[in-house]
Amino acid sequence: MGKVRVEVSYLPGVEDPEAITIAKNLHILGFDGIKSVKISKVYEFDVPDMKRSGEVTEVARKLLCNEVIQGYNVKEE
């Protein structure tokens, strides 16, 4: 059995409202050394047959990611 990780994040140039809010709140709290925040979601899959790990890429493309505004990275562990 193997593990496959999928990381989904916004594409460059696409605003992430949650990250913008966190960055503003960090500034309000006095954390001025942090200039930007980027948020990603990580999904972990247990794949009994690593030959089928390509299915996870299809899941990422069809279900987990909006390819208009997000990108994804699939990594076998």
N, C-alpha and C positions, 0 to 999 in steps of 0.2 A: 504494500500500500504506500502511496506517496501523497504528498501534500502539494497543492497548487494554490498560489496566492495571486489574487487579482487586485491591483491598485487602480482606483478610478479617481481622476482629478480633472479640474477645469483646464481647458486649453489656454495657452498664453493669449492674453488680450481679452479673455472673458472674465467679467467681474464675478467674484464670489461674495455674495452679500453677508454670509456668515463670517467669513474671514475679515471682511471690512469692519464689521461690528466688533469683532474681537480686537482688531488692531486699534480701533478708536478707544475701546475700554482700557486697553493696556496703557495707552497714552494718558488717559484720565487717571489711572492708578499710579502714574509716575514711572512706568517702564519705558523711558524714552530711548533706550538703546536698541529696542526692537523696531525695525523699520517696516517690516511687512510680515504677513501671515499667509500661509497657504494650507488649505485643508484637503485631505484625500481620504477616501474610504477604502478600507482593506477588507477583502473577502477571502476566507480560507476554505478550501475544499479538500476533503479526503477522497482520493481517487484510488479505488482498489486495483485497477489495471492502468498503469501509467501509459500504456499504448492508447488509452482513451482520453488522455489529458487534453487533447485537442478540442474535446467537447466543451471544456471550460472556456476556451477562447470564444466559442460560439455563444455560450451563455453570456459572457461579458458583452459581446457585441449586440446580442438580441435583447437582453434583459437588464443588465446592470449599468449600461452606459448610454447616454444620449450623445451620439457621435457628432452632432452639430456643435455642441458646446463642451464636450468632455472627451478625454482620451483615457486609455487603459493600458496597463502593462501586466502581462501574465508571466509568472515565474514559477518554475517547478523547483521544489525543495527536496 
